[in-house]
Amino acid sequence: MKLEIQDEVPWSDSLTRYDNEHFTTYMRLLDASAEDASEGEMAQIILGIDPVREPDRARKAVRSHLARANWMVTEGYKELFAH
């Protein structure tokens, strides 16, 4: 089953269903970012968005998901371990 990637992550101060469903996506983006992958590469390979055909959408989606991924490793993880 392929997950739907939204252009912008639904933001909340606590974990969301979207976060739970896209946890692996977040981790893949963090790994790619650490390896200096370009936004275009991350959009194409991880999010499945063609950065040539949809450059604005690709950029917005990568930045939104990467911001949420960073939130997950700095704040959100606390909620994961509280259960």
DRENLO-16796 format. One record per residue: residue in three letters; x, y, z of N, C-alpha, C, O in turn. Coordinates in pm, 1 decimal. Layout:
% residues N
+------+----------+----------+----------+----------+----------+----------+----------+----------+----------+----------+----------+----------+
! resn !   n_east !  n_north !     n_up !  ca_east ! ca_north !    ca_up !   c_east !  c_north !     c_up !   o_east !  o_north !     o_up !
+------+----------+----------+----------+----------+----------+----------+----------+----------+----------+----------+----------+----------+
!  ALA !        X !        Y !        Z !        X !        Y !        Z !        X !        Y !        Z !        X !        Y !        Z !
...
+------+----------+----------+----------+----------+----------+----------+----------+----------+----------+----------+----------+----------+
This chain:
% residues 83
+------+----------+----------+----------+----------+----------+----------+----------+----------+----------+----------+----------+----------+
! resn !   n_east !  n_north !     n_up !  ca_east ! ca_north !    ca_up !   c_east !  c_north !     c_up !   o_east !  o_north !     o_up !
+------+----------+----------+----------+----------+----------+----------+----------+----------+----------+----------+----------+----------+
!  MET !     83.3 !   -117.5 !      0.0 !      0.0 !      0.0 !      0.0 !     88.5 !    124.7 !      0.0 !    173.4 !    141.2 !     87.6 !
!  LYS !     68.4 !    211.1 !    -97.4 !    145.9 !    333.1 !   -107.5 !     79.1 !    442.6 !    -24.5 !    -41.2 !    466.1 !    -36.1 !
!  LEU !    157.7 !    508.3 !     58.4 !    105.5 !    615.0 !    142.5 !     86.5 !    743.2 !     62.4 !    165.8 !    776.0 !    -25.9 !
!  GLU !    -18.8 !    813.6 !     95.1 !    -41.2 !    943.2 !     32.4 !     51.2 !   1046.4 !     97.1 !     56.7 !   1058.6 !    219.4 !
!  ILE !    122.4 !   1119.0 !     14.1 !    211.1 !   1225.0 !     62.0 !    140.2 !   1357.9 !     43.0 !    107.5 !   1396.1 !    -69.3 !
!  GLN !    116.9 !   1427.0 !    150.9 !     55.6 !   1558.6 !    142.2 !    162.0 !   1662.7 !    109.6 !    280.2 !   1642.6 !    137.8 !
!  ASP !    119.8 !   1773.4 !     50.3 !    215.2 !   1879.3 !     17.1 !    275.3 !   1940.3 !    142.9 !    392.5 !   1978.0 !    144.5 !
!  GLU !    195.3 !   1949.8 !    247.5 !    243.3 !   1998.8 !    375.9 !    196.7 !   1904.5 !    485.1 !     81.9 !   1859.9 !    486.7 !
!  VAL !    287.2 !   1875.4 !    575.6 !    255.3 !   1786.2 !    687.0 !    152.9 !   1854.3 !    777.4 !    168.4 !   1971.8 !    810.5 !
!  PRO !     48.8 !   1782.0 !    817.7 !    -44.3 !   1838.5 !    915.1 !     30.2 !   1858.9 !   1047.6 !     79.0 !   1762.5 !   1106.7 !
!  TRP !     38.9 !   1981.6 !   1093.4 !    121.1 !   2012.0 !   1210.1 !     40.3 !   2005.3 !   1337.9 !    -76.3 !   2044.4 !   1342.1 !
!  SER !    104.3 !   1955.1 !   1441.4 !     45.1 !   1946.4 !   1574.4 !    159.8 !   1943.5 !   1674.7 !    272.6 !   1908.4 !   1640.1 !
!  ASP !    130.4 !   1980.4 !   1798.5 !    231.5 !   1972.9 !   1903.6 !    240.9 !   1833.2 !   1964.0 !    315.7 !   1810.7 !   2059.1 !
!  SER !    165.2 !   1740.5 !   1908.7 !    174.6 !   1601.1 !   1950.9 !    173.7 !   1513.8 !   1826.0 !    144.3 !   1560.4 !   1715.9 !
!  LEU !    206.0 !   1388.0 !   1844.9 !    211.2 !   1295.7 !   1731.9 !     73.6 !   1280.6 !   1668.5 !    -28.6 !   1278.9 !   1737.0 !
!  THR !     73.5 !   1269.8 !   1538.3 !    -51.1 !   1255.4 !   1463.6 !    -54.6 !   1120.0 !   1394.3 !     45.3 !   1048.3 !   1388.7 !
!  ARG !   -169.5 !   1087.7 !   1342.8 !   -181.3 !    965.3 !   1262.7 !    -87.3 !    973.0 !   1141.6 !    -24.3 !    874.0 !   1104.7 !
!  TYR !    -78.9 !   1091.5 !   1080.6 !      9.3 !   1110.9 !    965.1 !    154.2 !   1080.8 !   1005.5 !    227.6 !   1016.3 !    930.7 !
!  ASP !    194.9 !   1127.8 !   1124.2 !    331.0 !   1100.1 !   1172.2 !    354.2 !    949.9 !   1184.2 !    456.3 !    898.0 !   1139.0 !
!  ASN !    259.6 !    881.6 !   1244.7 !    274.6 !    737.0 !   1262.2 !    284.7 !    666.4 !   1127.8 !    365.8 !    575.4 !   1111.0 !
!  GLU !    203.7 !    707.7 !   1033.5 !    203.8 !    644.8 !    901.5 !    329.5 !    677.4 !    821.5 !    370.9 !    598.3 !    736.7 !
!  HIS !    390.8 !    793.3 !    847.5 !    503.8 !    839.8 !    766.5 !    636.9 !    841.1 !    841.8 !    732.7 !    905.2 !    798.3 !
!  PHE !    642.5 !    770.9 !    953.5 !    764.9 !    768.0 !   1033.1 !    885.8 !    724.9 !    950.1 !    992.1 !    786.5 !    958.1 !
!  THR !    869.5 !    620.4 !    871.2 !    980.1 !    572.1 !    787.0 !   1020.2 !    677.4 !    684.6 !   1138.7 !    694.9 !    656.4 !
!  THR !    922.7 !    747.0 !    629.2 !    951.4 !    854.5 !    533.8 !   1035.9 !    962.1 !    600.7 !   1133.8 !   1009.4 !    543.0 !
!  TYR !    998.2 !   1000.7 !    722.4 !   1074.8 !   1101.9 !    795.5 !   1219.4 !   1056.7 !    815.5 !   1312.7 !   1134.3 !    794.7 !
!  MET !   1237.3 !    932.9 !    855.3 !   1371.9 !    883.3 !    881.3 !   1454.3 !    876.1 !    751.8 !   1573.9 !    905.2 !    752.1 !
!  ARG !   1390.3 !    837.6 !    643.1 !   1459.8 !    834.5 !    514.1 !   1503.1 !    974.8 !    472.9 !   1612.4 !    993.1 !    419.3 !
!  LEU !   1417.4 !   1073.5 !    497.7 !   1452.7 !   1211.8 !    464.6 !   1569.8 !   1260.2 !    549.7 !   1659.7 !   1327.1 !    498.9 !
!  LEU !   1569.2 !   1227.3 !    677.1 !   1681.5 !   1266.6 !    763.6 !   1811.7 !   1203.3 !    716.9 !   1915.4 !   1269.6 !    713.2 !
!  ASP !   1806.8 !   1075.7 !    681.2 !   1926.2 !   1007.6 !    629.4 !   1974.4 !   1072.5 !    500.4 !   2093.9 !   1096.5 !    483.2 !
!  ALA !   1881.5 !   1100.8 !    410.3 !   1917.9 !   1162.1 !    282.3 !   1976.6 !   1300.7 !    303.3 !   2074.1 !   1338.1 !    238.1 !
!  SER !   1917.3 !   1376.4 !    393.9 !   1968.0 !   1509.9 !    422.9 !   2109.4 !   1503.5 !    480.8 !   2195.7 !   1583.9 !    445.2 !
!  ALA !   2132.0 !   1407.9 !    569.6 !   2265.5 !   1390.5 !    628.5 !   2368.7 !   1352.4 !    522.7 !   2487.6 !   1380.3 !    537.7 !
!  GLU !   2322.1 !   1288.9 !    416.3 !   2410.9 !   1250.0 !    305.7 !   2418.2 !   1357.9 !    197.7 !   2472.1 !   1335.3 !     89.4 !
!  ASP !   2362.6 !   1476.6 !    229.1 !   2363.2 !   1591.2 !    137.0 !   2287.1 !   1567.7 !      7.2 !   2324.9 !   1620.3 !    -97.5 !
!  ALA !   2181.2 !   1489.6 !     13.6 !   2095.7 !   1472.6 !   -104.2 !   2027.5 !   1605.9 !   -133.7 !   1999.5 !   1683.0 !    -41.9 !
!  SER !   2001.4 !   1632.5 !   -258.3 !   1932.5 !   1756.0 !   -295.9 !   1783.2 !   1742.9 !   -266.5 !   1730.7 !   1632.7 !   -250.7 !
!  GLU !   1716.5 !   1857.6 !   -259.6 !   1571.3 !   1854.2 !   -241.5 !   1505.2 !   1778.1 !   -355.4 !   1409.1 !   1704.2 !   -334.2 !
!  GLY !   1556.5 !   1796.4 !   -475.2 !   1500.8 !   1726.4 !   -591.0 !   1512.8 !   1575.9 !   -577.7 !   1418.9 !   1502.5 !   -608.4 !
!  GLU !   1628.9 !   1529.7 !   -531.6 !   1648.7 !   1385.7 !   -512.3 !   1553.5 !   1331.1 !   -406.0 !   1493.7 !   1224.9 !   -423.1 !
!  MET !   1540.4 !   1405.4 !   -296.2 !   1452.2 !   1359.2 !   -188.7 !   1307.1 !   1357.6 !   -234.8 !   1232.4 !   1265.3 !   -202.3 !
!  ALA !   1267.5 !   1458.9 !   -309.9 !   1129.9 !   1464.1 !   -360.4 !   1102.9 !   1345.5 !   -451.8 !   1000.9 !   1278.0 !   -438.0 !
!  GLN !   1193.6 !   1320.1 !   -544.6 !   1175.2 !   1213.7 !   -643.9 !   1179.8 !   1075.3 !   -580.7 !   1088.9 !    994.4 !   -599.2 !
!  ILE !   1285.2 !   1049.2 !   -506.9 !   1310.4 !    914.0 !   -457.9 !   1225.4 !    878.4 !   -335.6 !   1172.8 !    767.5 !   -326.6 !
!  ILE !   1212.1 !    971.1 !   -242.9 !   1144.4 !    939.1 !   -116.9 !    996.4 !    974.9 !   -120.0 !    912.1 !    897.2 !    -75.1 !
!  LEU !    965.0 !   1092.6 !   -172.8 !    826.0 !   1137.4 !   -170.5 !    749.0 !   1102.6 !   -297.4 !    626.1 !   1109.8 !   -299.4 !
!  GLY !    819.8 !   1065.2 !   -402.3 !    752.9 !   1027.5 !   -526.6 !    694.5 !   1145.3 !   -601.9 !    595.9 !   1130.7 !   -674.1 !
!  ILE !    754.8 !   1262.4 !   -585.4 !    709.8 !   1383.4 !   -654.4 !    816.8 !   1421.7 !   -756.3 !    934.5 !   1432.2 !   -721.8 !
!  ASP !    777.3 !   1442.1 !   -878.5 !    872.2 !   1479.1 !   -983.8 !    908.4 !   1626.7 !   -968.5 !    823.9 !   1713.7 !   -989.7 !
!  PRO !   1034.2 !   1655.6 !   -931.8 !   1074.0 !   1793.9 !   -909.0 !   1086.5 !   1876.7 !  -1037.1 !   1091.1 !   1999.6 !  -1030.8 !
!  VAL !   1092.0 !   1811.8 !  -1150.8 !   1099.0 !   1883.8 !  -1278.1 !    958.9 !   1929.6 !  -1318.7 !    939.5 !   2044.3 !  -1359.1 !
!  ARG !    862.4 !   1839.6 !  -1307.7 !    724.4 !   1872.0 !  -1345.0 !    653.9 !   1958.7 !  -1240.5 !    571.0 !   2043.0 !  -1274.7 !
!  GLU !    687.5 !   1937.2 !  -1112.5 !    621.2 !   2009.1 !  -1003.9 !    724.0 !   2065.4 !   -905.0 !    728.0 !   2022.7 !   -789.6 !
!  PRO !    806.4 !   2160.3 !   -948.9 !    914.3 !   2208.1 !   -862.6 !    867.2 !   2274.2 !   -732.6 !    926.8 !   2251.8 !   -627.2 !
!  ASP !    761.9 !   2354.4 !   -738.8 !    714.5 !   2421.0 !   -617.6 !    657.4 !   2320.7 !   -518.3 !    685.6 !   2327.3 !   -398.6 !
!  ARG !    576.7 !   2227.6 !   -569.1 !    518.0 !   2124.4 !   -482.3 !    627.9 !   2038.3 !   -421.0 !    623.0 !   2007.0 !   -302.1 !
!  ALA !    725.9 !   2000.2 !   -500.5 !    835.2 !   1916.0 !   -452.1 !    912.1 !   1986.4 !   -340.8 !    939.5 !   1927.2 !   -236.4 !
!  ARG !    946.5 !   2111.8 !   -363.2 !   1021.7 !   2188.8 !   -264.0 !    941.7 !   2203.5 !   -134.5 !    994.4 !   2182.9 !    -25.2 !
!  LYS !    813.4 !   2239.4 !   -148.2 !    727.0 !   2257.6 !    -31.8 !    712.9 !   2127.5 !     47.1 !    721.3 !   2127.9 !    169.9 !
!  ALA !    691.7 !   2017.4 !    -22.8 !    671.7 !   1888.4 !     44.5 !    798.3 !   1842.4 !    115.6 !    792.0 !   1795.8 !    229.3 !
!  VAL !    912.6 !   1855.2 !     50.0 !   1038.0 !   1814.0 !    112.9 !   1063.6 !   1897.8 !    237.6 !   1095.1 !   1843.3 !    343.4 !
!  ARG !   1050.5 !   2027.4 !    226.2 !   1078.2 !   2114.6 !    340.9 !    981.9 !   2089.2 !    455.8 !   1022.8 !   2088.2 !    571.9 !
!  SER !    855.4 !   2068.7 !    424.9 !    755.9 !   2043.0 !    528.6 !    783.0 !   1909.6 !    599.1 !    780.7 !   1902.2 !    721.9 !
!  HIS !    808.6 !   1805.0 !    520.9 !    833.5 !   1673.5 !    579.3 !    966.4 !   1669.6 !    654.6 !    977.2 !   1602.9 !    757.6 !
!  LEU !   1066.0 !   1739.3 !    604.9 !   1194.9 !   1743.0 !    672.8 !   1183.5 !   1820.8 !    804.7 !   1245.3 !   1783.1 !    904.2 !
!  ALA !   1106.2 !   1927.1 !    805.8 !   1084.8 !   2003.2 !    930.0 !   1015.8 !   1914.0 !   1033.7 !   1051.9 !   1914.9 !   1151.3 !
!  ARG !    916.5 !   1837.4 !    988.8 !    846.3 !   1749.2 !   1081.4 !    938.6 !   1637.0 !   1127.7 !    933.5 !   1596.9 !   1244.0 !
!  ALA !   1021.6 !   1586.6 !   1039.4 !   1117.9 !   1482.9 !   1076.9 !   1212.2 !   1534.8 !   1184.6 !   1242.9 !   1463.8 !   1280.4 !
!  ASN !   1257.5 !   1657.3 !   1169.1 !   1344.5 !   1716.9 !   1270.9 !   1270.0 !   1734.8 !   1402.3 !   1327.0 !   1713.4 !   1509.3 !
!  TRP !   1143.1 !   1773.8 !   1395.3 !   1062.6 !   1785.7 !   1516.5 !   1049.9 !   1649.0 !   1584.3 !   1056.7 !   1638.6 !   1706.7 !
!  MET !   1031.6 !   1545.5 !   1503.9 !   1016.6 !   1410.0 !   1559.2 !   1139.3 !   1369.3 !   1640.7 !   1125.1 !   1308.1 !   1746.6 !
!  VAL !   1258.6 !   1401.9 !   1593.4 !   1379.5 !   1358.1 !   1664.3 !   1419.7 !   1451.8 !   1777.3 !   1504.9 !   1416.5 !   1858.8 !
!  THR !   1360.1 !   1570.1 !   1783.7 !   1391.9 !   1661.5 !   1893.4 !   1281.5 !   1669.8 !   1997.8 !   1309.7 !   1695.4 !   2114.8 !
!  GLU !   1156.6 !   1648.9 !   1958.1 !   1043.6 !   1660.3 !   2050.1 !    950.3 !   1539.9 !   2046.9 !    915.8 !   1484.4 !   2151.3 !
!  GLY !    910.2 !   1500.4 !   1928.7 !    807.5 !   1397.8 !   1912.6 !    844.7 !   1263.1 !   1970.2 !    757.6 !   1188.3 !   2014.5 !
!  TYR !    973.5 !   1230.8 !   1970.2 !   1015.4 !   1100.4 !   2019.9 !    977.5 !   1080.4 !   2166.8 !    956.2 !    967.6 !   2211.1 !
!  LYS !    969.3 !   1190.7 !   2242.0 !    934.6 !   1180.8 !   2384.6 !    797.3 !   1115.7 !   2400.7 !    775.7 !   1034.9 !   2491.0 !
!  GLU !    705.6 !   1152.3 !   2312.0 !    572.0 !   1095.0 !   2316.6 !    573.9 !    947.6 !   2278.4 !    495.6 !    868.7 !   2331.3 !
!  LEU !    662.8 !    910.1 !   2186.9 !    673.3 !    769.4 !   2147.2 !    712.3 !    682.2 !   2265.8 !    659.9 !    572.2 !   2282.9 !
!  PHE !    803.7 !    731.5 !   2346.7 !    853.6 !    651.4 !   2458.0 !    769.7 !    664.6 !   2583.8 !    793.9 !    593.0 !   2680.9 !
!  ALA !    672.9 !    753.0 !   2585.0 !    586.1 !    771.3 !   2701.8 !    478.4 !    663.5 !   2710.0 !    416.3 !    645.6 !   2814.8 !
!  HIS !    455.7 !    591.1 !   2599.0 !    347.9 !    490.8 !   2596.7 !    395.0 !    357.6 !   2643.7 !    317.0 !    262.4 !   2647.8 !
+------+----------+----------+----------+----------+----------+----------+----------+----------+----------+----------+----------+----------+
